[in-house]
Amino acid sequence: MAPALGRQFRLRHAFSLENFVLPALIGQGLRALGQHPRHSALLAALVLLHAVLGGFIGLSVDEAHYLLYAYHPALSYFDHPPLVGWVQWPLVVVDAPVVFLRLVPGLFWLGTVLGVYRLAEYLQGNRNFGHAGDAGLWSLAALALAPLLHVLGIGLVPDTLLMFLTVLLMGQTLRLMQSDGLAYRGEWLLWGCLLGLAGLSKYTAIFMALASGLCLLSAHGMRLLRAPWPWLAVLLALLWVAPVLVWNAQHDWVSFRYQGQHGAGSGWHLGEVARFALLQLLAFGPLLLWGLWGHSKQAVLRLFFALPWLVLAYLAGGGSSLPHWTAPAWVALAPFAGVALARYRYGHGDRGRQRLRARVLAVLVLLQGLASAALLWLMLSAGAPFFARTWDNTAVGANPFAELYGWDQAGARAASLAQMQGLPSVSVQNWTLASRLAWHVRPLPVHVLAAGFSQFSIWAGDLPVGASTLLVDNSLLAFATPLGPHGFADCQLLDTLDVRQGGAPVARFRFYACQGWAGDPQPRNREPGP
C-alpha cells in the first residue's frame, strides 16, 4: 500500500496544475537539460541557428500574410483563426524588424522542444535501458533532424502555434487520465483553455481535441460523460473560440464554407496519398517514425499523431493537404520516438548487435542531418545550386526558394513609384503576390485582380471600375499585362527591378502605371521567356 501511494503522490506532483504546464516546459525542462550539458548545447545551437537564419532569409508568403493579420487586428480571418496574428500584434505595433519578429516562432519552437523532452523523460520512466535523459535526447534529435520543422521554427505559421499547444494538451491529457483525474477541477478548466487556444490557432486543432477526448474516454470510460467538469471545460473551450464564430456570423460563415470546399478537394486518387506519404517521410525523416513501434505506457496518446495524420493523408488523395499541416502530429509522436530510439540503441543484446544498432542510427542521423542542412542552405542561397536562377520568366513553382528574396526591395520601389505617379493603390494578379507586397508597402492598399474571394477582398476590396493603380508583376509568377475588356485601358512600364542573391539573378519585378480598370479580371500567365 505505501509504495503504491508513494508512486501516486510522485505522479500527481509531477503532473499537477502547478508543476506541469509551465514549470515542466520552462523550469523542469531547462533543469533537466542543465543536467546534460550535451543536450543543452545541442538545443542552444539550434535556437541560435534559427535566430541567425531568421535575420538573413526573407519573408515567405505565409509569414507575410499572418503579419498582415496583426497589422489588421480582427476577431478572425478568412482562411485561419486569429491567434497567429494576435501573438504578433505587440511587435507589429512597434514596427519591429523581421529579425525580432522571428523570435516569436523561435520561442514557440523552443517551448515545443522542451515539452517533448519532458514527456519523453516521463514515458521512459525507470526503464532498464539507457540512462536518465536518453529518451529526451533522442526525442530532441528526432525533432532537430526533421527538415521541415526547422522552417516552422524560423517562420511563424498556425502550425507553429499548434505544435506547442499540442504538447501542452498531451501533458494535460496525461494528467487528467489518472485514476482520480475527474476530481481535478482546476486542471479540467485548464484543459478547456488549451482546447480553446488550439482552436484559435488552426481549424485542424479539432483532430487534437478528438484525440484528447478519446484518450480521456479510454481512461475513465462512461464516467467521463457523467462528470460535470469535463462539460464545463468544453463550454470554456467554446467561449475561447467565440471570436471565430462571431466573425464568421458577421461574414456569412465564409471561413467554414471555404474550409469545407478546400477539404473536399477534387477527385480522390490513391497515388496522391502515396506521394503525400513519401513527401512526409522526406520532410520529417524516419527517426520520428520510430515512435510508432514498441510498447510504451500511455500508448493511447499516439492518437494525437494517428488521428490527424490519417485524416490529412486521406484528404491528400483529393489534392487538399500540404506537407506542413501534419507537423503537430509528428511533434506528438516525438516523445514516443525518443523512448523507442533509446530502447533500440541501448536495449538488450550482445555487443555485435549493439554496434549494428549504433551504425544504423548513425547512418539515419547523418542522412537526416544532411537533408536538414540542404534545406536550410537552399533557403539561404535562393535555391543554388539545385534550382535554376534567372531573371527571365520561369515556370510557376520552378524555384520556390527564390520567392523568399527581393520583396522588401520591390515594396520600397512600389511605394516610391506610387507616390511619384500619384497612384492611390498597388495591384497584383494573384493573392500570393499580394501578401508580401502588402506587408512592405503598408499602409497603401493592395488589390488582387483575380476573380474569387480572399482576405484581400476584406482588407482592400475590389479595384473600382475605371480606377488607376500601380501594377506589380514578378517573374516567378508572371502574368500577361492585363489590357482590353478584361484589364486596363492603358499600362505603361515605369521600372524594372532585378533581384540578386549571392551575386546570382533571382527574380525580376516589373512596375506599371495602369489606368481605366474594366472590372472583369481574367489573369493569364505569361509564357516563360524574356
N, C-alpha and C positions, 0 to 999 in steps of 0.2 A: 504493500500500500504506500509506504513512504517514498520509495523510488519513483513510483508512478506519479505521485503528487509533485515530486520534485521536477520530473520531466515536464508535467503540465504547467508548472509555475514558470519554468525557463522558457517554454514556448510562448506562453502568454506575455511574458516580459519582452521577448524578442519582437513579437508582432503586435504589441499593443498600439493604441492610437498615438500615444506619445513617443513610442520608440521605433515605429516602422516608417511612417510616411516621410517625415523629414530627416530625423537622425539616421535612419538606415541608409538613406540615399546620400546625405551630405556628411553627417557625422560618422556613423558606423562604417559607411563605405570608405571614407577617407582614412579612418583609423585602421581599417583592415588593410588598405593599400599601404599605409605607412609601415606596417609590419613586414612588408615585402618590397624592398627597395626596387627590385627589377620591375615589378608590376607598376609601381608608381612612376618609374622612369619611362616606361612604355606609354602610359596614359598621358603623362606630361608632354612627351614628344609629339603625340598625336594631336593634342589640343593646340600646341604651338604650331604644328604643321597646318592645321586648319586656319588658324589666325593669320599666318603668313600668306597662305594661298588666297584667303579672302581679300587681302589687300591688293592682289595683282589681277585677279580674274574679274571680268566684267559681269554685270547682272544678267542672269538668264531671263527668259520671257516670263516664267512663273514668278521668280523673285520680284521683278518689277511690277507685275500685276498685283501681288499681295502687298507691296509697299504702297501702291495706289489705294488699296483698301484703307490703309492707315491714313493716307492723305485725304480720303473722303470717308470719314467715320460714319458708320451706319449700323443699324440693328443686324443686318445681314446683307448678303450679296447674291448676285445672280447664280454663280456657279459653285460657291462654297459658303459654309457658315463663317462667322466673323472673327473667330479667335485669332487667326493668323494675322489679321490686321490690327486687332486690339493690342496685342502684345508688342507691336512695333510702334504704336502711336506715340509714346513718350519721346522716342528718339527721332521720329519723323517731325514732330512738332518743333524740335530744336534744330532741325535740318542737319542731323549728324551725318558725317561722311560714310561711305559704303563700308569702310574698314570697321567702323564701330557698329553699323547696322548688322554686320555679320557676326558680331559677338553674341547676338541673340540665339541663332541656331547653334553656335558653338556651346553655349551654356546648356541648352536643352539636350544636345548630344552628350555632353559630359554627365548630366543627370541621368540620362538613359543608361549609359555605361555603368555608372556607379550602382544603379538599381539592379541591373543584370548581374553584376559582380556579387552583390549581396545575396540575391536569390540563388545564384549558383552555389555559393558557400553553404547556404541553408540546405539546399537539396542534396549536397554532398554529405553533410552531417558528419558523423563519425565513422564513415565507411573505412574498410580495411584496405584501401588503396591510396597511394599518393600521400601528400601532406596537406595540411590545412592551407587553403588558398589555391590549390592546384586547379580545382574546378573554376574558381573565379578567374584565374589566369587564362585558362583555355577558353572561357566564355569571352573574355576581353580580346583574346587573339582572334576568335571566330568573328567578332564584330569588326575588329580593326582590319581584318583581311578580306572583308566583304566590300568589293569595289564601290558599289552604288551607295552604300551607307556613308561613305566619305562625302559624297555630293550633298546628302541631306544634312551633314554636319557643317557644311560651308554656306549653303543657301537655304533660307527658311521657306518651307512649304508646309501645307497642313499635315503631311505625313511626318514631318519632324516633330510636331507637337504630339501627334497621336502615338508615335513611338514612346515618348516619355510618359504619356498618360497611360499607355498600355502596361508599362512596367509597374506604375503605381497601382493600377487596377488589379493586376495579378497579385501583388503583395497584399492588397486589402482583401481580395477574394480569399487568399490563403488564410488570412487572419480570421475571416468570418466562417470558414469551413470547419473550424474547431468545434468540438462537441458541444460546447456551451456558447457558440458564436451567436445564436439567436437572441441572447440576452445583452449583447454589446450595443447599447443604444447609440452612443456617440459614433461608434465605428460604422454602423449602418447609415447614419446621416453623412458621414464622410464618403462612404461608398456611393451614395446618391450624388454627392457633389462631383466626384470623379467621373461618374457616368455623364453628368451634365456637361462638364468641361470637355470630355471626349466628344460629345455630341456637338459642341460648339466648334470643335476643331475640324471635323470632317464627317460627311454622311456615312461613310463606311464604318464609323465607330459603332453602328448598330450591331455589327458582327461581334465586336468585342463585348458589347453588353449582353448579347445572347450567350456567348461563351462563358462569361462570368455567371450568368443566371443558371446555366446548365451545370457548372461546377458546384454551385451552392445547392442546387437541387439534388445532385448526386450525394452530397454530404449530409443533407438534412431530410431528404425525402419530402413527403407531403406536409410535414411540419412547417416547412418554409412558407407554404402558401397560407397557412393558418396564423402565422405570426404577424403582428401589426407593423413592426419596424421595417421589414423589407418593403412593404407597400408605401410607408411614409417616405422611404428612401427613393422609390420610383417617382413619387409625386414631387419630391425635391429635385430630381433629375429633370423632370418635365418643366419645372419652374426655371431651371438654369437655361434650358433651350427655348424658353418662351420668346426671346427676341427673334429667333429664326422663324417661329410660327407667326408672330405679329407682322414681321416684314413681308413674309410671303402672302399673308392675308391681304396686305396693302397692295401687293403687286400681282394679284391674280394667280397665286401659287406657282409662279414661274419657275422657281428653283426645282420644285418637286416634279413638274412636268418635264423640265429639261433633263433631270437625272433619270426619270423613267425612260425617256426616249434614248438617252445616252447609254443606259444599261442594257436596253433591248438590243442594240447593235443591229447588224444585218443578218444575213443567213448564217447558220451555225455550221462550222467545219471542224472536224477532229484535227486536221492538220494544223489549224491555227492554235489549238490547245497544245499540241506537241511543240510547236515553235515557241509558244509562250513559256513552256516548261524548260526548254533548252536555254532560252534567254534568261530565265530566272536562275538557272544553275551558273551561268556566266556572270550574272550581276551580283549574286550573293555568295557563290562558292560552295564547295562540297563540305567544308568544315561545319557549317551550320546544320547541314543535313544530318550530322551525327546525332542531333537531338531527337530524331525520330526513333532511334533504336535503343534497346536496353530498358530494363526495368528501372523505374525511379519512383520514389514516393511522390504523392500528389501528381501522378502522371496525367490525371484528368485535366490539368492546366494546359496540356498540349492542345486543347480545344482552342485556345487563343491563337494558335497557329493554324490548325487544320480547318476550322470553320471559315475564316476569311479567305485563306489561300485557295481552298477548293471552289468557293463561290466565284472568286475573281478569275480562277483558271477556266471555269465554265463560261464566264462572260467573255473571256478571251476568244472563245470559239466563234463569237459574233463580232470580233474585232473591236471590243469596247473595254479592254483592260490595258493599262500601262504598267511597265515593269516596277516602278517605284511604289505603286499602290499597295504592294504586298510587304513593304518594308516593316510596318508594325508587326505583322505576323512573324516575320523572320526574327525580329527582336524578341518576341515572346518565346521563340524556340531556343534562343541563345543560352539561357541558364541550363536547359537540358543538354544542349550540345557541350557545354563546359564540363558537366558531370560525365557524359559519355566519353568525351575525349580524354579526360583524366583517367577514367577507368581503362580505356583502351591502352593508353600509354603506360600506366603503372600497374595494370592488372596482373593476375597470377599467370605464370608461365615460366618456362626455362629461359636462360639468358639469351639463347639464339632467337627465340620468339620475341623477346622484348626488344632486341636490336632491330628485328624486322619491323616491328611496330613503329619504333623511333624513326626508321628510314622512310616508311610510308608517310608518316606525319610530316617529316622534314620536306619531302617532295611536295606535298599539298601546300604546306606553308610557303614554300618557295614559289610555287606556281601562282597562288593567290596573291602573294606579295608583289610579284611581277605584274599581275593583272591590275592591281590597285595602283601601282606606280605608273603603269602605262596610261591608265585612265586620267590620273592627275596630270601627267605630262601632256596628254592631248588637250586637256583643258587649258594648260599654261601656254602651249605652243600653237593654239588655234588649229590643231589637227595635224601638225607636222610630226613625222614625215609620211604618215599613212594616208592622209586625205589631201586631195588637190587643193591648192590655194591660188586663187586668181581673182582679178578684178572684173573679169567678164561674167556674164550671167551663167549660172550653173544650174543643174537640175535641182529641184526642190529637195532639201534634206541631204544634198551630196556631202556637205561638211557641217555637221551640227555644231562642232566646236568653234568654227569661225563666227557663229552667231553671238558669241559672248563678247565680241570686241567691236569698238567703234561707235557704239550708241551714245556714249557721252559726248563724243565729238560731233556726231550727227545732230544731237539735240541742241547743242550750243549753236551750231551753224543754222539750224532751222529757226531757232528763236531769233537770232540776229537778222536773218533774211526776212522773216515775217514782220519784224519791226520796221526794217528799211522799206519794205514794199507796202506797208500799211495793211497787211492781211490779218484778219481777226482770229484765224484758227489754222491748225495744221490737220492734214488729212492723209490717210493711208488706205490701201485696198484690202487689208486683212487685219484681223484683231491682234494676231501675234506680233505684227509690226507696231501696233498701236501702244502696247503695254510699255515697252522700253522707251519709245519715243515720248510718250506722255509723261513718264517719270522725269525725263531730262528737259522737257520744255515747259513744265508746270510753271505758272498757272494757265498757260494757253490751253484751250480745249482742243482735243484731238478727236476727229470724226473718223469713223470706219465706213468707207464707201463700198459696202457689200450688203447684199440682202440678208435678212435674218436679224434676230435679236441677240445682243451681247451686253456685257456690263457697260460698255461704252454707250449703248443706247440710253442708259440711265444717266451716266456722267456727263455726256456731251450732246446726246440726241443726234438725230439725222442732220446732215448738212442741208440747210434750207435751199429750195429750188431758186436758181438764179444767183446763188452766193459765190463769193470768191474765197480762195483758200490757198495755202502753201501745200502742195502735194509732194510727198517724200516717197521715193522708190529705193529699194535695196536689192542688190544683185543676187543675194542668196534666196530671195523670194520675189523675183522680179515680175512686174505686171506691165502689160502694154499701157501706154499713156491713154487714159480714157477720154476720147473725143467723140463728138456727134450726139446722137439721140440717147446714148447710154453713158454719157460723160459730160465733158465741159465744152463750151463754145470755143474756148481757146486756152492753150497751155504753152507757156514759154519757159524753156530751160534756163534757170538762173545760175546754177552752180553744180559742180560735181566734187564729191569728197572721196578720195582714195584712202582706205584704211590699211595700215601695215601692222604686223605683229612679228617681232623678231626680225625685222627687215624685209619680210616677205609680204606680198599682197594678200589681203584677207577678204575685203568686201569693197564695193563701190556704192555710194549713195548719190542719188540724183534729186535735185530740188527744182520744182516747177511752180511758177506763179500761174494759177488757173482761175478762169472767170466763167460765169454763166453755167452753173451746175444744172443738169437736166433733171436730176432726181430719180433716175431709173438705172441703178447700178447693175452692171454685168461684168465684173472683173475678168480679164483674160490674161493668163500667164504669158510672159514674153518668152519667146523661143531662146534657148541657150545661144550665146554668141555675143559680140560686142554691143 
